[in-house]
Amino acid sequence: MLPIKGLDMLVDAWTAVRPAGWVLRLAGPCDAAMRGELERRIAALGLAAVVSIEPAFPRHDLPRVLAEAS
């Protein structure tokens, strides 16, 4: 289990739900070890096309990021 926020459980749940046409964007600070573990899990579950890991974005970009979401 990953130590921060249960991201591993979220990725596992996405496998079960996997809504058609949706992309899961994981954004925020992430150390190299955690990112590597998440990337391996995403690849092992066949989710690389629908789950992305992105860097944190500035707080002032939050309205734009939310507006782009559906």
Jmol script that loads the backbone (N, CA, C; Angstrom):
load data "model"
ATOM      1  N   MET A   1       0.848  -1.177   0.000  1.00  0.00           N
ATOM      2  CA  MET A   1       0.000   0.000   0.000  1.00  0.00           C
ATOM      3  C   MET A   1       0.894   1.241   0.000  1.00  0.00           C
ATOM      4  N   LEU A   2       0.522   2.199  -0.809  1.00  0.00           N
ATOM      5  CA  LEU A   2       1.246   3.466  -0.830  1.00  0.00           C
ATOM      6  C   LEU A   2       0.889   4.274   0.404  1.00  0.00           C
ATOM      7  N   PRO A   3       1.865   4.966   0.961  1.00  0.00           N
ATOM      8  CA  PRO A   3       1.640   5.639   2.235  1.00  0.00           C
ATOM      9  C   PRO A   3       0.792   6.905   2.167  1.00  0.00           C
ATOM     10  N   ILE A   4       0.555   7.449   0.995  1.00  0.00           N
ATOM     11  CA  ILE A   4      -0.109   8.745   0.922  1.00  0.00           C
ATOM     12  C   ILE A   4      -1.465   8.629   0.231  1.00  0.00           C
ATOM     13  N   LYS A   5      -2.507   8.990   0.935  1.00  0.00           N
ATOM     14  CA  LYS A   5      -3.844   9.201   0.398  1.00  0.00           C
ATOM     15  C   LYS A   5      -4.499   8.012  -0.286  1.00  0.00           C
ATOM     16  N   GLY A   6      -3.964   6.825  -0.183  1.00  0.00           N
ATOM     17  CA  GLY A   6      -4.611   5.669  -0.775  1.00  0.00           C
ATOM     18  C   GLY A   6      -4.683   5.709  -2.292  1.00  0.00           C
ATOM     19  N   LEU A   7      -3.699   6.331  -2.940  1.00  0.00           N
ATOM     20  CA  LEU A   7      -3.727   6.417  -4.400  1.00  0.00           C
ATOM     21  C   LEU A   7      -3.715   5.038  -5.044  1.00  0.00           C
ATOM     22  N   ASP A   8      -3.049   4.080  -4.415  1.00  0.00           N
ATOM     23  CA  ASP A   8      -3.051   2.722  -4.947  1.00  0.00           C
ATOM     24  C   ASP A   8      -4.464   2.147  -4.955  1.00  0.00           C
ATOM     25  N   MET A   9      -5.235   2.428  -3.906  1.00  0.00           N
ATOM     26  CA  MET A   9      -6.619   1.945  -3.848  1.00  0.00           C
ATOM     27  C   MET A   9      -7.485   2.639  -4.905  1.00  0.00           C
ATOM     28  N   LEU A  10      -7.216   3.908  -5.152  1.00  0.00           N
ATOM     29  CA  LEU A  10      -7.953   4.631  -6.189  1.00  0.00           C
ATOM     30  C   LEU A  10      -7.682   4.025  -7.561  1.00  0.00           C
ATOM     31  N   VAL A  11      -6.414   3.729  -7.839  1.00  0.00           N
ATOM     32  CA  VAL A  11      -6.057   3.112  -9.120  1.00  0.00           C
ATOM     33  C   VAL A  11      -6.719   1.734  -9.235  1.00  0.00           C
ATOM     34  N   ASP A  12      -6.696   0.958  -8.165  1.00  0.00           N
ATOM     35  CA  ASP A  12      -7.361  -0.354  -8.187  1.00  0.00           C
ATOM     36  C   ASP A  12      -8.858  -0.201  -8.447  1.00  0.00           C
ATOM     37  N   ALA A  13      -9.483   0.774  -7.805  1.00  0.00           N
ATOM     38  CA  ALA A  13     -10.919   0.998  -7.995  1.00  0.00           C
ATOM     39  C   ALA A  13     -11.217   1.417  -9.433  1.00  0.00           C
ATOM     40  N   TRP A  14     -10.327   2.184 -10.021  1.00  0.00           N
ATOM     41  CA  TRP A  14     -10.528   2.630 -11.402  1.00  0.00           C
ATOM     42  C   TRP A  14     -10.597   1.433 -12.347  1.00  0.00           C
ATOM     43  N   THR A  15      -9.867   0.378 -12.022  1.00  0.00           N
ATOM     44  CA  THR A  15      -9.915  -0.841 -12.828  1.00  0.00           C
ATOM     45  C   THR A  15     -11.327  -1.412 -12.840  1.00  0.00           C
ATOM     46  N   ALA A  16     -11.979  -1.389 -11.699  1.00  0.00           N
ATOM     47  CA  ALA A  16     -13.331  -1.945 -11.587  1.00  0.00           C
ATOM     48  C   ALA A  16     -14.368  -1.035 -12.238  1.00  0.00           C
ATOM     49  N   VAL A  17     -14.207   0.262 -12.080  1.00  0.00           N
ATOM     50  CA  VAL A  17     -15.202   1.211 -12.568  1.00  0.00           C
ATOM     51  C   VAL A  17     -14.971   1.545 -14.028  1.00  0.00           C
ATOM     52  N   ARG A  18     -13.799   2.031 -14.344  1.00  0.00           N
ATOM     53  CA  ARG A  18     -13.320   2.367 -15.691  1.00  0.00           C
ATOM     54  C   ARG A  18     -14.417   2.929 -16.605  1.00  0.00           C
ATOM     55  N   PRO A  19     -14.939   4.104 -16.264  1.00  0.00           N
ATOM     56  CA  PRO A  19     -16.003   4.677 -17.088  1.00  0.00           C
ATOM     57  C   PRO A  19     -15.521   4.978 -18.504  1.00  0.00           C
ATOM     58  N   ALA A  20     -16.317   4.626 -19.472  1.00  0.00           N
ATOM     59  CA  ALA A  20     -15.951   4.831 -20.882  1.00  0.00           C
ATOM     60  C   ALA A  20     -15.724   6.312 -21.168  1.00  0.00           C
ATOM     61  N   GLY A  21     -14.612   6.614 -21.798  1.00  0.00           N
ATOM     62  CA  GLY A  21     -14.310   7.978 -22.204  1.00  0.00           C
ATOM     63  C   GLY A  21     -13.711   8.846 -21.115  1.00  0.00           C
ATOM     64  N   TRP A  22     -13.538   8.327 -19.910  1.00  0.00           N
ATOM     65  CA  TRP A  22     -12.993   9.110 -18.806  1.00  0.00           C
ATOM     66  C   TRP A  22     -11.498   8.854 -18.664  1.00  0.00           C
ATOM     67  N   VAL A  23     -10.792   9.865 -18.171  1.00  0.00           N
ATOM     68  CA  VAL A  23      -9.371   9.754 -17.850  1.00  0.00           C
ATOM     69  C   VAL A  23      -9.195  10.192 -16.404  1.00  0.00           C
ATOM     70  N   LEU A  24      -8.456   9.414 -15.640  1.00  0.00           N
ATOM     71  CA  LEU A  24      -8.156   9.747 -14.256  1.00  0.00           C
ATOM     72  C   LEU A  24      -6.829  10.482 -14.230  1.00  0.00           C
ATOM     73  N   ARG A  25      -6.852  11.725 -13.760  1.00  0.00           N
ATOM     74  CA  ARG A  25      -5.639  12.544 -13.667  1.00  0.00           C
ATOM     75  C   ARG A  25      -5.246  12.673 -12.209  1.00  0.00           C
ATOM     76  N   LEU A  26      -4.101  12.116 -11.851  1.00  0.00           N
ATOM     77  CA  LEU A  26      -3.565  12.228 -10.502  1.00  0.00           C
ATOM     78  C   LEU A  26      -2.557  13.368 -10.524  1.00  0.00           C
ATOM     79  N   ALA A  27      -2.887  14.464  -9.869  1.00  0.00           N
ATOM     80  CA  ALA A  27      -2.026  15.640  -9.898  1.00  0.00           C
ATOM     81  C   ALA A  27      -1.621  16.030  -8.490  1.00  0.00           C
ATOM     82  N   GLY A  28      -0.355  16.344  -8.333  1.00  0.00           N
ATOM     83  CA  GLY A  28       0.128  16.795  -7.038  1.00  0.00           C
ATOM     84  C   GLY A  28       1.556  16.373  -6.814  1.00  0.00           C
ATOM     85  N   PRO A  29       2.103  16.766  -5.679  1.00  0.00           N
ATOM     86  CA  PRO A  29       3.485  16.404  -5.388  1.00  0.00           C
ATOM     87  C   PRO A  29       3.622  14.896  -5.215  1.00  0.00           C
ATOM     88  N   CYS A  30       4.730  14.376  -5.705  1.00  0.00           N
ATOM     89  CA  CYS A  30       4.932  12.927  -5.661  1.00  0.00           C
ATOM     90  C   CYS A  30       6.429  12.657  -5.721  1.00  0.00           C
ATOM     91  N   ASP A  31       6.960  11.950  -4.724  1.00  0.00           N
ATOM     92  CA  ASP A  31       8.387  11.642  -4.790  1.00  0.00           C
ATOM     93  C   ASP A  31       8.621  10.534  -5.815  1.00  0.00           C
ATOM     94  N   ALA A  32       9.866  10.365  -6.208  1.00  0.00           N
ATOM     95  CA  ALA A  32      10.220   9.437  -7.283  1.00  0.00           C
ATOM     96  C   ALA A  32       9.819   7.998  -6.959  1.00  0.00           C
ATOM     97  N   ALA A  33      10.004   7.578  -5.725  1.00  0.00           N
ATOM     98  CA  ALA A  33       9.669   6.199  -5.359  1.00  0.00           C
ATOM     99  C   ALA A  33       8.170   5.954  -5.464  1.00  0.00           C
ATOM    100  N   MET A  34       7.375   6.880  -4.947  1.00  0.00           N
ATOM    101  CA  MET A  34       5.925   6.724  -5.005  1.00  0.00           C
ATOM    102  C   MET A  34       5.446   6.769  -6.453  1.00  0.00           C
ATOM    103  N   ARG A  35       5.994   7.693  -7.235  1.00  0.00           N
ATOM    104  CA  ARG A  35       5.602   7.791  -8.639  1.00  0.00           C
ATOM    105  C   ARG A  35       5.923   6.490  -9.378  1.00  0.00           C
ATOM    106  N   GLY A  36       7.113   5.945  -9.127  1.00  0.00           N
ATOM    107  CA  GLY A  36       7.496   4.688  -9.773  1.00  0.00           C
ATOM    108  C   GLY A  36       6.552   3.550  -9.424  1.00  0.00           C
ATOM    109  N   GLU A  37       6.191   3.464  -8.153  1.00  0.00           N
ATOM    110  CA  GLU A  37       5.265   2.408  -7.729  1.00  0.00           C
ATOM    111  C   GLU A  37       3.893   2.588  -8.375  1.00  0.00           C
ATOM    112  N   LEU A  38       3.419   3.824  -8.424  1.00  0.00           N
ATOM    113  CA  LEU A  38       2.129   4.095  -9.071  1.00  0.00           C
ATOM    114  C   LEU A  38       2.184   3.756 -10.556  1.00  0.00           C
ATOM    115  N   GLU A  39       3.259   4.154 -11.228  1.00  0.00           N
ATOM    116  CA  GLU A  39       3.397   3.865 -12.665  1.00  0.00           C
ATOM    117  C   GLU A  39       3.414   2.368 -12.927  1.00  0.00           C
ATOM    118  N   ARG A  40       4.117   1.606 -12.092  1.00  0.00           N
ATOM    119  CA  ARG A  40       4.145   0.147 -12.262  1.00  0.00           C
ATOM    120  C   ARG A  40       2.755  -0.456 -12.058  1.00  0.00           C
ATOM    121  N   ARG A  41       2.050   0.027 -11.055  1.00  0.00           N
ATOM    122  CA  ARG A  41       0.702  -0.489 -10.781  1.00  0.00           C
ATOM    123  C   ARG A  41      -0.243  -0.164 -11.942  1.00  0.00           C
ATOM    124  N   ILE A  42      -0.176   1.071 -12.433  1.00  0.00           N
ATOM    125  CA  ILE A  42      -1.013   1.502 -13.553  1.00  0.00           C
ATOM    126  C   ILE A  42      -0.735   0.637 -14.784  1.00  0.00           C
ATOM    127  N   ALA A  43       0.541   0.400 -15.072  1.00  0.00           N
ATOM    128  CA  ALA A  43       0.905  -0.433 -16.224  1.00  0.00           C
ATOM    129  C   ALA A  43       0.443  -1.874 -16.035  1.00  0.00           C
ATOM    130  N   ALA A  44       0.649  -2.421 -14.843  1.00  0.00           N
ATOM    131  CA  ALA A  44       0.267  -3.816 -14.570  1.00  0.00           C
ATOM    132  C   ALA A  44      -1.234  -4.024 -14.715  1.00  0.00           C
ATOM    133  N   LEU A  45      -2.014  -2.992 -14.405  1.00  0.00           N
ATOM    134  CA  LEU A  45      -3.474  -3.094 -14.503  1.00  0.00           C
ATOM    135  C   LEU A  45      -3.996  -2.719 -15.888  1.00  0.00           C
ATOM    136  N   GLY A  46      -3.087  -2.365 -16.792  1.00  0.00           N
ATOM    137  CA  GLY A  46      -3.499  -2.010 -18.154  1.00  0.00           C
ATOM    138  C   GLY A  46      -4.219  -0.678 -18.231  1.00  0.00           C
ATOM    139  N   LEU A  47      -3.849   0.262 -17.366  1.00  0.00           N
ATOM    140  CA  LEU A  47      -4.550   1.543 -17.289  1.00  0.00           C
ATOM    141  C   LEU A  47      -3.753   2.713 -17.863  1.00  0.00           C
ATOM    142  N   ALA A  48      -2.612   2.451 -18.487  1.00  0.00           N
ATOM    143  CA  ALA A  48      -1.730   3.535 -18.926  1.00  0.00           C
ATOM    144  C   ALA A  48      -2.427   4.524 -19.866  1.00  0.00           C
ATOM    145  N   ALA A  49      -3.403   4.075 -20.622  1.00  0.00           N
ATOM    146  CA  ALA A  49      -4.097   4.970 -21.553  1.00  0.00           C
ATOM    147  C   ALA A  49      -5.166   5.824 -20.873  1.00  0.00           C
ATOM    148  N   VAL A  50      -5.547   5.456 -19.648  1.00  0.00           N
ATOM    149  CA  VAL A  50      -6.656   6.166 -19.005  1.00  0.00           C
ATOM    150  C   VAL A  50      -6.330   6.725 -17.620  1.00  0.00           C
ATOM    151  N   VAL A  51      -5.087   6.561 -17.162  1.00  0.00           N
ATOM    152  CA  VAL A  51      -4.661   7.135 -15.883  1.00  0.00           C
ATOM    153  C   VAL A  51      -3.345   7.865 -16.118  1.00  0.00           C
ATOM    154  N   SER A  52      -3.290   9.119 -15.721  1.00  0.00           N
ATOM    155  CA  SER A  52      -2.052   9.879 -15.859  1.00  0.00           C
ATOM    156  C   SER A  52      -1.607  10.424 -14.506  1.00  0.00           C
ATOM    157  N   ILE A  53      -0.297  10.552 -14.365  1.00  0.00           N
ATOM    158  CA  ILE A  53       0.285  11.159 -13.177  1.00  0.00           C
ATOM    159  C   ILE A  53       0.886  12.473 -13.629  1.00  0.00           C
ATOM    160  N   GLU A  54       0.440  13.547 -13.014  1.00  0.00           N
ATOM    161  CA  GLU A  54       0.852  14.878 -13.418  1.00  0.00           C
ATOM    162  C   GLU A  54       1.432  15.641 -12.239  1.00  0.00           C
ATOM    163  N   PRO A  55       2.298  16.602 -12.522  1.00  0.00           N
ATOM    164  CA  PRO A  55       2.837  17.406 -11.422  1.00  0.00           C
ATOM    165  C   PRO A  55       1.744  18.290 -10.816  1.00  0.00           C
ATOM    166  N   ALA A  56       2.030  18.801  -9.657  1.00  0.00           N
ATOM    167  CA  ALA A  56       1.101  19.742  -9.022  1.00  0.00           C
ATOM    168  C   ALA A  56       0.970  20.976  -9.903  1.00  0.00           C
ATOM    169  N   PHE A  57      -0.180  21.569  -9.898  1.00  0.00           N
ATOM    170  CA  PHE A  57      -0.388  22.803 -10.656  1.00  0.00           C
ATOM    171  C   PHE A  57      -0.584  23.944  -9.666  1.00  0.00           C
ATOM    172  N   PRO A  58      -0.271  25.164 -10.086  1.00  0.00           N
ATOM    173  CA  PRO A  58      -0.434  26.297  -9.174  1.00  0.00           C
ATOM    174  C   PRO A  58      -1.890  26.468  -8.755  1.00  0.00           C
ATOM    175  N   ARG A  59      -2.095  26.897  -7.539  1.00  0.00           N
ATOM    176  CA  ARG A  59      -3.444  27.067  -6.991  1.00  0.00           C
ATOM    177  C   ARG A  59      -4.304  27.973  -7.875  1.00  0.00           C
ATOM    178  N   HIS A  60      -3.706  28.987  -8.467  1.00  0.00           N
ATOM    179  CA  HIS A  60      -4.494  29.899  -9.301  1.00  0.00           C
ATOM    180  C   HIS A  60      -5.000  29.220 -10.575  1.00  0.00           C
ATOM    181  N   ASP A  61      -4.455  28.045 -10.907  1.00  0.00           N
ATOM    182  CA  ASP A  61      -4.934  27.288 -12.075  1.00  0.00           C
ATOM    183  C   ASP A  61      -6.119  26.381 -11.747  1.00  0.00           C
ATOM    184  N   LEU A  62      -6.481  26.270 -10.486  1.00  0.00           N
ATOM    185  CA  LEU A  62      -7.555  25.374 -10.087  1.00  0.00           C
ATOM    186  C   LEU A  62      -8.863  25.638 -10.843  1.00  0.00           C
ATOM    187  N   PRO A  63      -9.327  26.879 -11.008  1.00  0.00           N
ATOM    188  CA  PRO A  63     -10.562  27.086 -11.767  1.00  0.00           C
ATOM    189  C   PRO A  63     -10.463  26.545 -13.209  1.00  0.00           C
ATOM    190  N   ARG A  64      -9.324  26.737 -13.855  1.00  0.00           N
ATOM    191  CA  ARG A  64      -9.157  26.253 -15.218  1.00  0.00           C
ATOM    192  C   ARG A  64      -9.156  24.721 -15.243  1.00  0.00           C
ATOM    193  N   VAL A  65      -8.442  24.090 -14.333  1.00  0.00           N
ATOM    194  CA  VAL A  65      -8.374  22.630 -14.286  1.00  0.00           C
ATOM    195  C   VAL A  65      -9.754  22.024 -14.040  1.00  0.00           C
ATOM    196  N   LEU A  66     -10.504  22.608 -13.114  1.00  0.00           N
ATOM    197  CA  LEU A  66     -11.855  22.115 -12.841  1.00  0.00           C
ATOM    198  C   LEU A  66     -12.800  22.351 -14.020  1.00  0.00           C
ATOM    199  N   ALA A  67     -12.623  23.475 -14.705  1.00  0.00           N
ATOM    200  CA  ALA A  67     -13.470  23.762 -15.874  1.00  0.00           C
ATOM    201  C   ALA A  67     -13.205  22.757 -17.002  1.00  0.00           C
ATOM    202  N   GLU A  68     -11.966  22.273 -17.090  1.00  0.00           N
ATOM    203  CA  GLU A  68     -11.621  21.293 -18.120  1.00  0.00           C
ATOM    204  C   GLU A  68     -12.137  19.890 -17.782  1.00  0.00           C
ATOM    205  N   ALA A  69     -12.449  19.671 -16.519  1.00  0.00           N
ATOM    206  CA  ALA A  69     -12.906  18.353 -16.092  1.00  0.00           C
ATOM    207  C   ALA A  69     -14.374  18.160 -16.464  1.00  0.00           C
ATOM    208  N   SER A  70     -14.746  16.917 -16.517  1.00  0.00           N
ATOM    209  CA  SER A  70     -16.160  16.611 -16.773  1.00  0.00           C
ATOM    210  C   SER A  70     -16.651  15.587 -15.782  1.00  0.00           C
TER     211      SER A  70
END
end "model"
wireframe off; spacefill off
backbone 0.3
color backbone group
